[in-house]
Amino acid sequence: MTKNEVSTLKKGLQILELVKNHQGITLREVMDKHNLSKSTAFRLLTTLEEMGYVYKIHTQYFINHKMFCESFEKRSAMDWTSLRSIYQAANNLQMSTYIGKVDGTDLVMTQILHAPFQEPADTEIGNRSKLHLSALGKVILANLAEEPLASLLDKMSLERATKNTFQDSQLFRYHLKAIHQDGFAFDDEERNIGTRCIAVPVFRNMVVIAALAIAAPAEQISRSNIKQIVSKLNIGSKAITKEIETLVNIH
């Protein structure tokens, strides 16, 4: 250590860098990585938490991105990959897991996880499709307020992707009402033959902001296991909302 270094500050910054690079790190892991006593590691982590640079979920510490940008809503789409709750949902579901949001009349993928659910599928993030072609797009549409929904539907053209794609605008509106009542959307090979998808909405302040979904070969999703999948998706959706709120509200 040089004579001008402040050892405690240096340790704190090293831990901050460690949390940034190992999202979901535990107190024990911090102790081991930097050969710190439990009390020292705890004090440094607690100080960073109180200052808002990190936040804690159960026993794990995460970087608070809000301290490095204006707000969650202004971050790039890739920042969805930093939400640990999506990884937890994917591990719980054990199927390819997706987050998508609306951009005009398109659905844009903001997070995609395939087995073993440890790294985002970077090459697929940013992919676009028409809103009516997937469960993700349909469940977002179904939970929009009447005015923005009507505006979007007026701009949309129900292009066919497969023989199962909705093309009748009136029937599609009824379909969206049924989705809203059910609380989830089911894509029965409407975009790709051989693939089924189930999606639930993600809300913030009671407004739909995205959708969480799984997709799998048609034979893996049947009427008998839809309810179980929807239940797990809803748990994941609520966890995502909670994590977003934590990120936005930490000061």
C-alpha positions in Angstrom: 0.0 0.0 0.0 1.3 3.4 -0.9 1.4 6.2 1.7 -1.5 8.0 0.1 -3.9 5.1 0.0 -6.8 4.9 2.4 -7.1 1.2 3.2 -10.8 1.1 4.2 -11.8 3.1 1.1 -9.8 0.7 -1.0 -11.4 -2.3 0.5 -14.9 -0.8 0.1 -14.2 -0.1 -3.6 -12.8 -3.6 -4.1 -16.0 -5.1 -2.6 -18.2 -2.9 -4.8 -16.3 -4.1 -7.8 -16.7 -7.7 -6.6 -20.5 -7.4 -6.2 -20.7 -5.8 -9.6 -18.9 -8.8 -11.2 -20.5 -11.5 -9.1 -24.2 -10.4 -8.8 -25.8 -12.4 -6.0 -22.6 -12.8 -4.0 -22.9 -13.7 -0.3 -21.1 -12.4 2.8 -19.1 -15.6 3.1 -18.0 -15.3 -0.5 -16.8 -11.7 0.0 -14.9 -12.8 3.1 -13.2 -15.6 1.2 -12.4 -13.5 -1.9 -10.6 -10.7 0.1 -9.5 -12.7 3.2 -11.6 -10.5 5.4 -13.0 -11.2 8.9 -16.8 -11.6 9.1 -17.2 -8.3 11.0 -15.1 -6.3 8.5 -16.9 -7.7 5.5 -20.3 -7.1 7.1 -19.5 -3.5 8.0 -18.3 -2.7 4.5 -21.3 -4.4 2.8 -23.7 -2.7 5.3 -22.1 0.7 4.6 -22.4 0.2 0.8 -26.0 -1.0 1.3 -26.9 2.1 3.5 -25.4 4.4 0.9 -27.5 2.7 -1.8 -24.6 1.3 -3.9 -25.7 -2.3 -3.3 -28.9 -4.0 -2.2 -29.6 -7.3 -0.4 -32.1 -10.0 -1.2 -32.1 -12.7 1.4 -28.4 -13.5 1.8 -27.2 -12.2 -1.5 -25.8 -8.8 -2.5 -26.5 -7.0 -5.9 -25.2 -3.9 -7.5 -27.7 -1.0 -7.5 -27.6 0.3 -11.1 -29.7 3.3 -10.2 -26.7 4.9 -8.6 -25.0 4.9 -11.9 -27.8 6.0 -14.2 -30.9 8.2 -13.9 -33.6 5.6 -13.6 -34.5 2.0 -14.4 -36.8 3.1 -17.2 -34.0 4.9 -19.0 -31.6 2.0 -19.1 -30.9 0.1 -22.2 -32.8 -3.1 -22.9 -29.7 -5.1 -22.0 -30.1 -4.0 -18.4 -32.9 -6.5 -18.1 -30.2 -9.1 -18.0 -29.0 -7.7 -14.6 -32.3 -8.6 -12.9 -31.6 -11.7 -10.8 -35.2 -12.6 -10.4 -35.4 -13.6 -14.1 -32.6 -16.1 -13.6 -34.4 -17.5 -10.6 -37.7 -17.8 -12.5 -35.9 -19.6 -15.4 -34.3 -22.1 -12.9 -37.7 -22.7 -11.4 -39.4 -23.3 -14.7 -36.5 -25.3 -16.3 -37.6 -24.1 -19.8 -36.3 -21.3 -22.1 -37.5 -18.1 -20.5 -38.1 -14.7 -22.1 -38.9 -11.1 -21.3 -40.4 -8.9 -24.0 -41.8 -5.4 -24.2 -43.7 -3.3 -26.7 -42.0 -1.0 -29.2 -44.6 0.4 -31.6 -46.5 -2.6 -33.0 -43.5 -4.9 -32.3 -42.5 -7.0 -29.5 -38.8 -6.6 -28.6 -36.9 -9.3 -26.6 -35.1 -7.8 -23.7 -33.9 -10.9 -21.9 -33.6 -14.6 -23.0 -32.3 -17.5 -21.0 -31.7 -21.0 -22.2 -30.5 -24.0 -20.1 -28.5 -23.9 -17.9 -29.9 -20.5 -17.3 -26.7 -18.8 -16.3 -26.0 -16.4 -19.2 -28.3 -14.3 -21.4 -28.7 -15.3 -25.0 -27.0 -12.1 -26.3 -27.4 -12.9 -30.0 -31.2 -13.2 -29.6 -31.8 -10.2 -27.3 -33.2 -7.3 -29.4 -35.1 -9.6 -31.8 -38.4 -8.3 -33.0 -41.7 -9.8 -33.9 -45.3 -8.6 -34.4 -47.2 -8.3 -31.2 -50.1 -10.6 -32.3 -47.7 -13.5 -33.1 -46.7 -14.5 -29.6 -48.0 -15.1 -26.1 -45.7 -12.3 -24.9 -47.2 -9.7 -27.2 -50.8 -10.9 -26.7 -50.6 -10.8 -22.9 -49.2 -7.2 -23.0 -52.0 -6.1 -25.4 -54.6 -7.8 -23.2 -53.6 -5.8 -20.2 -53.3 -2.3 -21.8 -55.9 0.4 -21.0 -58.6 0.7 -23.6 -57.2 3.9 -25.3 -53.6 2.7 -25.9 -54.9 -0.7 -26.9 -57.3 0.7 -29.5 -54.6 2.9 -30.9 -52.2 0.0 -31.3 -54.9 -2.3 -32.8 -55.7 0.3 -35.4 -52.0 0.4 -36.5 -51.5 -3.4 -36.5 -51.8 -5.7 -39.5 -52.5 -9.3 -38.5 -49.9 -10.9 -40.7 -49.9 -14.7 -40.9 -46.9 -16.6 -39.7 -48.5 -20.1 -39.5 -51.9 -21.6 -40.2 -52.8 -20.9 -36.5 -52.1 -17.2 -36.5 -55.1 -14.9 -35.8 -56.1 -12.9 -38.8 -59.6 -11.9 -38.0 -59.4 -8.5 -36.1 -62.8 -9.0 -34.4 -61.9 -12.5 -33.1 -58.5 -11.2 -32.0 -60.2 -8.6 -29.8 -62.4 -11.3 -28.2 -59.2 -13.4 -27.7 -57.5 -10.5 -25.9 -60.5 -10.2 -23.6 -60.3 -13.9 -22.7 -56.6 -13.5 -22.1 -57.2 -10.6 -19.7 -59.7 -12.7 -17.8 -57.5 -15.8 -17.7 -54.4 -13.8 -16.6 -52.1 -15.5 -19.1 -51.7 -15.9 -22.9 -51.1 -19.2 -24.8 -49.4 -19.3 -28.1 -50.5 -22.6 -29.7 -47.9 -22.8 -32.6 -49.1 -19.4 -33.9 -45.6 -18.1 -34.7 -43.7 -21.3 -35.2 -45.1 -24.7 -35.9 -43.9 -27.1 -33.2 -43.4 -24.5 -30.5 -45.8 -23.4 -27.8 -45.4 -20.4 -25.5 -47.1 -19.3 -22.3 -46.8 -15.7 -21.0 -48.0 -13.6 -18.1 -47.8 -9.8 -17.7 -45.2 -7.9 -15.7 -46.7 -4.9 -13.9 -45.3 -1.8 -12.2 -47.6 0.5 -10.4 -50.5 -1.6 -11.8 -49.5 -0.8 -15.4 -48.2 -3.5 -17.7 -44.6 -2.9 -18.6 -43.5 -6.2 -20.1 -44.3 -9.9 -20.3 -42.6 -13.0 -18.9 -42.8 -16.3 -20.9 -41.5 -19.7 -21.5 -41.4 -21.5 -24.8 -40.9 -25.2 -25.5 -41.6 -27.9 -28.1 -45.3 -28.4 -28.4 -45.2 -31.9 -26.7 -43.8 -30.4 -23.5 -46.7 -28.0 -23.0 -50.2 -29.5 -22.8 -53.5 -28.7 -21.2 -52.5 -30.8 -18.2 -49.5 -28.7 -17.2 -50.5 -25.2 -18.2 -51.8 -24.3 -14.8 -48.6 -25.4 -13.1 -46.5 -23.3 -15.6 -48.7 -20.3 -15.2 -48.3 -20.5 -11.4 -44.5 -20.5 -11.7 -44.6 -17.7 -14.2 -46.8 -15.5 -11.9 -44.3 -16.1 -9.1 -41.5 -15.0 -11.4 -43.5 -11.9 -12.6 -44.1 -10.7 -9.0 -40.4 -11.2 -8.1 -39.4 -9.2 -11.2 -41.8 -6.4 -10.2 -40.4 -6.4 -6.6 -36.8 -6.3 -7.8 -37.6 -3.4 -10.2 -39.3 -1.5 -7.4 -36.3 -2.1 -5.1 -33.9 -0.7 -7.7 -36.0 2.3 -8.4 -36.8 3.2 -4.8 -33.3 2.7 -3.3 -31.7 6.1 -2.6 
